[in-house]
Amino acid sequence: MTVAVEGAAPKAPKGGRGDAPRPGLFARTKLSYEKHWYAWAMVAPVVVVLGALVLYPLARGIYLSLTDANSQNIGRTIGVNEIPDSFSWVGLENYTEILSGADGSFWPHFLWTIVWTAVCVAFHYGIGLGLALLLNRKLRGRTFYRLVLILPWAVPTFVTVFSWRLILADEGGILNTALGWLQLPQPAWLSEVLWQRTAAIMVNVWVGVPFMMVSLLGGLQSINGDLYEAAEMDGTTPWQRFRHVTLPGLRSVSSTVILLGVIWTFNQFVVIFLLFGRTGAPEAQILVTWAYRLGFGQDPRDYAGSAAYGVIILSMLIVFASFYRRWLARNEQSAA
């Protein structure tokens, strides 16, 4: 005989709602589709395009990086004859050869890519911040100056790079002609290693500064002007206001644009490729252009080595972005 205790909540019977098992992934997906089928329909084209343009090439590249595929043993069609693949599976051999330095190319190009990225992003941010501070002031013709400074970003990159090739040509270039009139040395911008790297940095800085300027200008305009007025009333100097008001106010924008700048500059294929061509300036090639050269700029084409370079580049950027975001999160927590 069961005695009911006054004030005690009755227990739910076994097999009731409280003990109902959680639906599985397939059941939850089916329920979500039935409830939000229109959202799935809207997202489906994007998923298909990403799968065709990103996921499949990525999976194919990872697969090829584990083989010895090149232009001589990969399948192809010649007329009505179809030649099947004849490459072999080699596992991590390509990665071992690259990372151990046995190929003689990875580490020199890796070090130059790090220098290239650091110098370009530093110039992008420094010059962009200076121009943003200038354009944030009330001055006559400010709209005109903004339009002029955005032009390098608005003009197609290939037009910009080809224009710079005319300017930097070793013989008959606009810059060397002007230096000759001034009786100054005329560097071989497109033929000597040091000047090739300098020219690449100059062109990339020209291309990348407008993005930084526009982004930082938007960040400056979002800072509350009362903070500057309060700091000025406290007798602070312009440098102190810049250090303690402007820079903290730009922290979120700066962290984002620097991360994007590093990723874009690390993978800046267009500037190097168009400035020096497919086979020129081997010492000035960064990792991504060197990977392209392995796969499409030599005979036989080393598809496996090029794919391995691509996977390594992607892995490095993922690791960098992960550590960078964690470092920013820790700094924000400590600042708070």
N, C-alpha and C positions, 0 to 999 in steps of 0.2 A: 504494500500500500504506500503510495507516494503522498507525502505531506507537503503542502504548498507553504512556503515561507513568505510572510507578508513583506512587501517592499523589494523582493528579489526579482530580477528580470528573468523572464523565461528563456531557457536555452533554445537556440535554433536547432531544429531536428537535423539529423545527419542527412547529407545529400541535399540540404536546402540551399538557399541562395548564398549563405555565408561561406559554404565550402565548394561553391561552383568553380571548376577549373578555368584558368585563364585561357581564352582562345589562342590558338597557335598563330604563327606569322601568316600562313596562307589564309586562315579565316579572317584575321584582322585586315589583311589586304583586300580580300573580297568584300568585306563590310565597308571599308573605306571607298572602294570603287563604286559600290552600289549607292553610297550616300553622296559621293562627290565625283560622279562620273564626268561631269563637265570640266572639272579641274584637270582630271587625267587626260581628257581629250585635248585640252589646251596645251598641256605640257608634252604630249606625245611627239609632235613634230620636232620640238627642241631636243628631246631625248634621241630621236632618230638621227638628227643632224650631228649631234655631239658624238653619237656612237660611230657614225660613218667617218667623220672628220678628225676625231680625237681618239676615241677608245680603240677602234680597230687598228689605226696606224701605230698606236702605242703598243698594243699587244703584238702586232707584227714585228715591230722594232725590237722588242724584248726577245722574241723568238729568234730573230736573225742574229742577235748579239751572242747567242749561245751556239752558233754554227760557224762554219768557215765559208759562208756565202760570198761570192764575188760575181763579177759580170761574166765569167767563163763557165760557172757551174750552176747558175740559177736558171730556172725554166723560162723559156721564151718561145715565141711563135715566129717562124720565118716562112712567109708565104702560106702554103697550106700545111706545112710541116710544123708540128708542135714538139719542142724539145722539153722533156720533163726535168725537174730539179735533180741535181746530182751532188749537192753539197752535203756535208756530214755534220753530225752533232758533236760539238767539242766541249760543251759545258761552260765552265768559267775560264777557259783558257784565254779568251780575248781580254777579259777583265784583268787577269793575272799579268798578262804581257803589258797592258797599258799602265796599270798602277805600279808595277815593279820598275817601270822606266825602261823596259827592254826595247820598246819601240822607239825610244829616243826622242819622242815628240811631245808626250803628254805633259810632263812636268815643266819644261820651258814655256809652253803655251799656257799652262795653268798659272804660272807665276805672272806672266805678262797679262793674262786676263784679270787677275786680282788687282794688279797695279792699274790697269786700264779702268776697271770698274771703280776703284777707290778714288782715283784722280778725277774722273768724269763726274761722279756723283757729288764730290766735294765742290767742284766748280759749278755744277748745276745748282746746288743748294745755295752756295755763297752768292753767286751772281744773281740768281733768282730772288733771293731774300733782299739783296740790296736794291734791285729794281722794284720789287714789291713795296718796300719802304718808301722809295721815291715816289711811286705812283699813288701811294695811299695819302699823300699830302695834297693840299689844295693848291694847285698850280695851273697856270694858264695853258690851255692846249692839252690837258691831261688825257682826254679821250683820243686825240690824235696820236699821242705817244703810245698809248696802250695798243692801238691798232697796228702801229709800225712794229712794236716789239713782239707782237703775236704773229707777224708775217712768217718768220722762219718755221713756225709750227704749222701754219695754214698751208704753206707751199708743199706740194708732194715731195717726199724725201729724195726720190731719185733725181728730181730737178735740182734740189739743193746740192746734192753730192756732185752731180755733173758740173754744176756751176763752180763748185770748189775745185774740181779737177782742172778747169780752165784757169782758175786763179793761181793754183799751186803747181802748174806745169813747170818742169825743170827748165825748159827752153821756151821762151816766148810767153810764160805765164805772167799774169798781171802783177802778182806780188813780186816776183823776181825782177821784172822789168822796172818796177818802181824802186826796188832796192838798188838796181844797177844805176839808175839816175842819181841816187843819193850816194853813190860810191861805197855801198855797203856790201858785205858778203852775200852771195846768193845760194842759199842751201838747196841741196837736191831733195826736195820735199817728197818726191815719189820714187826715189831710187836708193837712198841710203837708209839703213835700218833706224837710226836715231830720229831722223827727220820724218820718216814714214810714220813712226809711232806718234811723233809730235803732231803731224798733220791729221792723223786719225782722231786724236784727242780734240784738236781744234774744231774739226767738223762736227764731231758728236756733241761737243759743248754748245756749238751754235744751234744744233737741232733740238737739244734737250732743255735749254734754259727757259724758253717760253712756257712750257708746261709747269715747271717749278714756280715761275713768276705768277702765273694765273692762280695756281692752287694756294700759294702763300698769301697772295693779295686777298683772296676770299677769306682766309683765316684771319688776316689782320682786320678786315672790316667786321668780323664777328666779335672782336674784343670790345668789351664795354668801355666807352670813352671816359666814364666816371673814374675808372681805375687810374687813368693817366692824370686826370685832374687832381685826384686825391694825392697821388705820388708827387705831383708838382707842388702842391700846397705844403707837403712835408719837406720841401727843399731838396729833393733828389736831383741828381744830374741826369742828362740824357742817357748816358751809358747805364746808370742804375735803373732807369725806367725800362730801357731795352732789355736788361738782364733779368729784372724781377717782375716785369709785367708782360712785355712782348713775347719773350721766349717761352715762359710758362703758358701763355695764352695760345701759342702755336704748337704746343706739344703734340696734340692729337693729329693735327694736319701734318706736321713735320714727320711724325713716325710713319704715317701712311705713304707720303710722297717719297720718303727715303727708301722704304721697302720696295715700292713700285720702281723707283729709279734704279735700285740695285738689280732687280730682276730684269728690267728692260735693257740696261746697259750690259749686263753679263751675257745676254742673248742678242746683242745688237748686231744682227747679221748684215743688214742692208748697207750701213755706212762702210764697213770694212770691204764687203764684196764689191760694191759699186766704185769705191775709191781706188782699189788696186786690181780689180778684175779677178777672174777665176783662178789664175795661176800666179799672180804677182805677189810680191812682198811676203814671202813665207815667214819671215821673222816677226811680222806685224799681225799675223793671224791670231785671233782669239779662239777659244775652244770650239765654239759653234761653227765658225767659218772653216776651221781645220777639219771638223767632222764632215762638213759638206765637201771639202776638197778630197777627203779619203773616199767618199762615196760617189762623187761625180766629176772630180777634177784630175783623175789619173787613169792609167790603163795598166792592168785591169782594175776595175772599180771595186774597192773593198767595202762591200755592203755590211759585212759583219762588224768590221772595225768601226765604221761610221755609226752603226746602230749602238754599239757598246759605248762610244763617246756620248751619244745622245742620252742613254740611260744614266750614265755617270753624271752628266750635267744636270739632268732632272733631279737626281738624288741629292746632289749638292745644294741645289736651290731649295728643295723641300726641307732639308736639315737646317739651312740658314734661316729660312722663314720661320720655322718652328722655334729655334733658339731666340731669334730676334723678338718674336711676339712674347715669349716667356720673359725675356729681359725687360721689355717694356711694361709688362704686367707687374713685375716686381717693383720697378721704379715708380709706377703709379700708386701701388699700395704703400710704398715707403713715403711718398710725397703726401698721400692722404693722411 
